[in-house]
Amino acid sequence: MIGAWIDGIGLFAPGLVGWEQARAVLAGAQPYVPAPAPKLAPQLLAADVRRRTTDHIRLAVEVGAEAIRHAGVEAAPLWSVFSSSDGDGAISHNICEEVARETPEVSPTRFHNSVNNAPAGYWCMAVGSRAPSTSIAAFDASFAAGLIEACTQVLAEQAGVLYVIHDTPMPEPLNSARPMTGIFGAAFVLASQRSARSLARVTLAIEPRVETMSRLPDAALDGMRTGNAAARALPLLAALARGAAAVLTFPYVHSQALRVTLEPA
Amino acid sequence: MTPLVLSGYTATNALGRGNAAVHAALAGARSGLAPCTFENVKLETHVGEVAGVDDQPVIERLAEFECRNNRLAQLALEQDGFTEIVAAARRRYGGARIAVILGTSTSGILETEHAYRARDPQTGRLPASFRFATTQNLYATTDFVRRYLDLSGPAMMVSTACSSSAKVFASAWRLIETGLADAAVVGGVDSLCQNTLYGFASLDLVGREPCRPCDAERGGISIGEAAGFALLERSERAAGHSGIALFGYGESSDAYHMSTPHPEGEGAALAMQRALASAGLEPAAIDYINMHGTASQVNDSMEDKAIRAVFGTATPCSSTKGWTGHALGAAGITEAVISALCITHGLMPGCLNTRHLDPSFTSHVLLTNRHAPVRRVLSNSFGFGGSNASIILGAFE
């Protein structure tokens, strides 16, 4: 069975700022209070580098750094998988606006940030990692697809992997064409072997889609889950917060679902 | 690693539709590059445009996916009997056991560019006909290809700039190795758009002339468009195959700069070393290296150093971008198919358009075509963000 040990977690979303704070909310010990997400300023990026990035990039670095701190591991040796449904909508919007002009003048910094692996590039530079890094997309199945890619790396390459899932709403007029509500980013440090750091083990199975996907009991949190492709990760985070065994179902591609069996360490 | 056979493969690019057209242009030293006449683009440059992409709409049942990127994907799927080879595999394994893992850099963003030119002047809204999920979204072309081929196995789009459709071989191998799929359609599709034409121009990376990889006076890249596909499966389970297999892959990150590769090629060398290690091969076992060779100053220079560091100065190498242009997210699969054609036909292409080899280079860069047996090829693909991938294809009995 394909799976991995989860050694560390990072989370950043409106009203869920950091795993420590969010854990109590997701476990049901504290109520969820919707609040705008604070400004993203990941300390891992030097100030001059941070200025050249976008929220989409900063979000990935923020949650990645938290997961590494939580796991207490060195970041550089880890492989990395970055998954996002829509990529960096702020950049797409800006460049599409520019090339619609009579004489387009695309900003070189924006253009090199426009590649879908820009968050991965900034991450690898920030932590000095020359390990393999992949950036993927699968629309509303992006969380499941990224988790599968990360776990195949853990199993087939015997690699420690940082898995980051993140999506930021695109500016208008794109957000009307692909609506997303609020930013959402989460990260997991995955390992092939159990260690003192291990929080839980996940085991994956692809199966024909069942009628109902895993949900959250709180209506506002479940709205977050359905309002942002990356937030499809929330049921896994909630189960990790509860610290109890769980069998979860996530939307996957076409007629398939991803079943995740979670067992606390 | 356990090799995977290519049961079928195909490429469509500026050289033509399908493998025979691509091989004929390579053998005949005919470039597919021409002065840029794409839309209203005001850049003095050459591009590798695929002729007739807009002549044939996507099939009726997938009409919601209509856009240049998916038309190009469909055009490529129709060549070399590829769709039939996949259909035979589907009957054997079932559609849910065949993965579709493709690469792209810009997907169907050209559609969004058109929509932005047609925004409502009052409200700024995009036209009601604009469809995001099936065009611009990065997964759109994977979804289109999956539906076109009637497959429902694991699927995703790898989007790591110009290494995308080389890295798909690694992801597909892992899916098959871990038992999540029995076979995988891998490939890549990238089509011309103003985002990339003006974007690369903003970085002064676009050349005026047809690109001249490894030339002392190389003046930058020629952007191309392309689509290509391969079906990968385990040899003992394949009903038949092309005589070509994937023997190894290596991935690495530069951790250096967003749009400039490490000047000494350290990340590139690491990808090549990891590919050799995964294949269990010594450098001397590689007969020919298909370079990333974009004809940008820094890429070709660092790649020469990286090849020398890993292979020494004897292994013949060249870039085929003087033929096809740089197909960005489809470069990996384009050059994987070219590598397969080199093995099949015993051809080592030179660097087309290149007149004087950069005198600082010390690797064995070919300037003209050479006819000689080729058993194993290493193909390089390097992208912005410092994303590197090398794959090894070889003859398989």
Boltz contact constraints between the chains, C-beta under 6 A:
constraints:
  - contact:
      token1: [A, 2]
      token2: [B, 178]
      max_distance: 6.0
  - contact:
      token1: [A, 87]
      token2: [B, 138]
      max_distance: 6.0
  - contact:
      token1: [A, 95]
      token2: [B, 195]
      max_distance: 6.0
  - contact:
      token1: [A, 96]
      token2: [B, 112]
      max_distance: 6.0
  - contact:
      token1: [A, 96]
      token2: [B, 113]
      max_distance: 6.0
  - contact:
      token1: [A, 96]
      token2: [B, 116]
      max_distance: 6.0
  - contact:
      token1: [A, 99]
      token2: [B, 113]
      max_distance: 6.0
  - contact:
      token1: [A, 99]
      token2: [B, 194]
      max_distance: 6.0
  - contact:
      token1: [A, 99]
      token2: [B, 198]
      max_distance: 6.0
  - contact:
      token1: [A, 100]
      token2: [B, 116]
      max_distance: 6.0
  - contact:
      token1: [A, 100]
      token2: [B, 117]
      max_distance: 6.0
  - contact:
      token1: [A, 104]
      token2: [B, 198]
      max_distance: 6.0
  - contact:
      token1: [A, 106]
      token2: [B, 198]
      max_distance: 6.0
  - contact:
      token1: [A, 106]
      token2: [B, 199]
      max_distance: 6.0
  - contact:
      token1: [A, 106]
      token2: [B, 202]
      max_distance: 6.0
  - contact:
      token1: [A, 108]
      token2: [B, 202]
      max_distance: 6.0
  - contact:
      token1: [A, 108]
      token2: [B, 203]
      max_distance: 6.0
  - contact:
      token1: [A, 111]
      token2: [B, 199]
      max_distance: 6.0
  - contact:
      token1: [A, 111]
      token2: [B, 202]
      max_distance: 6.0
  - contact:
      token1: [A, 112]
      token2: [B, 258]
      max_distance: 6.0
  - contact:
      token1: [A, 112]
      token2: [B, 259]
      max_distance: 6.0
  - contact:
      token1: [A, 112]
      token2: [B, 384]
      max_distance: 6.0
  - contact:
      token1: [A, 115]
      token2: [B, 161]
      max_distance: 6.0
  - contact:
      token1: [A, 115]
      token2: [B, 384]
      max_distance: 6.0
  - contact:
      token1: [A, 115]
      token2: [B, 385]
      max_distance: 6.0
  - contact:
      token1: [A, 116]
      token2: [B, 159]
      max_distance: 6.0
  - contact:
      token1: [A, 117]
      token2: [B, 160]
      max_distance: 6.0
  - contact:
      token1: [A, 117]
      token2: [B, 161]
      max_distance: 6.0
  - contact:
      token1: [A, 117]
      token2: [B, 385]
      max_distance: 6.0
  - contact:
      token1: [A, 117]
      token2: [B, 387]
      max_distance: 6.0
  - contact:
      token1: [A, 118]
      token2: [B, 385]
      max_distance: 6.0
  - contact:
      token1: [A, 120]
      token2: [B, 385]
      max_distance: 6.0
  - contact:
      token1: [A, 121]
      token2: [B, 258]
      max_distance: 6.0
  - contact:
      token1: [A, 121]
      token2: [B, 385]
      max_distance: 6.0
  - contact:
      token1: [A, 121]
      token2: [B, 386]
      max_distance: 6.0
  - contact:
      token1: [A, 124]
      token2: [B, 253]
      max_distance: 6.0
  - contact:
      token1: [A, 124]
      token2: [B, 255]
      max_distance: 6.0
  - contact:
      token1: [A, 125]
      token2: [B, 255]
      max_distance: 6.0
  - contact:
      token1: [A, 128]
      token2: [B, 255]
      max_distance: 6.0
  - contact:
      token1: [A, 129]
      token2: [B, 253]
      max_distance: 6.0
  - contact:
      token1: [A, 129]
      token2: [B, 255]
      max_distance: 6.0
  - contact:
      token1: [A, 130]
      token2: [B, 252]
      max_distance: 6.0
  - contact:
      token1: [A, 130]
      token2: [B, 253]
      max_distance: 6.0
  - contact:
      token1: [A, 130]
      token2: [B, 255]
      max_distance: 6.0
  - contact:
      token1: [A, 130]
      token2: [B, 267]
      max_distance: 6.0
  - contact:
      token1: [A, 130]
      token2: [B, 270]
      max_distance: 6.0
  - contact:
      token1: [A, 132]
      token2: [B, 251]
      max_distance: 6.0
  - contact:
      token1: [A, 133]
      token2: [B, 253]
      max_distance: 6.0
  - contact:
      token1: [A, 135]
      token2: [B, 159]
      max_distance: 6.0
  - contact:
      token1: [A, 135]
      token2: [B, 160]
      max_distance: 6.0
  - contact:
      token1: [A, 136]
      token2: [B, 156]
      max_distance: 6.0
  - contact:
      token1: [A, 136]
      token2: [B, 158]
      max_distance: 6.0
  - contact:
      token1: [A, 137]
      token2: [B, 138]
      max_distance: 6.0
  - contact:
      token1: [A, 137]
      token2: [B, 139]
      max_distance: 6.0
  - contact:
      token1: [A, 137]
      token2: [B, 157]
      max_distance: 6.0
  - contact:
      token1: [A, 137]
      token2: [B, 159]
      max_distance: 6.0
  - contact:
      token1: [A, 138]
      token2: [B, 139]
      max_distance: 6.0
  - contact:
      token1: [A, 138]
      token2: [B, 156]
      max_distance: 6.0
  - contact:
      token1: [A, 139]
      token2: [B, 137]
      max_distance: 6.0
  - contact:
      token1: [A, 139]
      token2: [B, 139]
      max_distance: 6.0
  - contact:
      token1: [A, 145]
      token2: [B, 156]
      max_distance: 6.0
  - contact:
      token1: [A, 152]
      token2: [B, 174]
      max_distance: 6.0
  - contact:
      token1: [A, 152]
      token2: [B, 175]
      max_distance: 6.0
  - contact:
      token1: [A, 152]
      token2: [B, 178]
      max_distance: 6.0
  - contact:
      token1: [A, 155]
      token2: [B, 178]
      max_distance: 6.0
  - contact:
      token1: [A, 156]
      token2: [B, 174]
      max_distance: 6.0
  - contact:
      token1: [A, 156]
      token2: [B, 177]
      max_distance: 6.0
  - contact:
      token1: [A, 156]
      token2: [B, 178]
      max_distance: 6.0
  - contact:
      token1: [A, 173]
      token2: [B, 124]
      max_distance: 6.0
  - contact:
      token1: [A, 173]
      token2: [B, 125]
      max_distance: 6.0
  - contact:
      token1: [A, 173]
      token2: [B, 126]
      max_distance: 6.0
  - contact:
      token1: [A, 177]
      token2: [B, 126]
      max_distance: 6.0
  - contact:
      token1: [A, 177]
      token2: [B, 130]
      max_distance: 6.0
  - contact:
      token1: [A, 177]
      token2: [B, 132]
      max_distance: 6.0
  - contact:
      token1: [A, 178]
      token2: [B, 132]
      max_distance: 6.0
  - contact:
      token1: [A, 253]
      token2: [B, 155]
      max_distance: 6.0
  - contact:
      token1: [A, 254]
      token2: [B, 152]
      max_distance: 6.0
  - contact:
      token1: [A, 255]
      token2: [B, 152]
      max_distance: 6.0
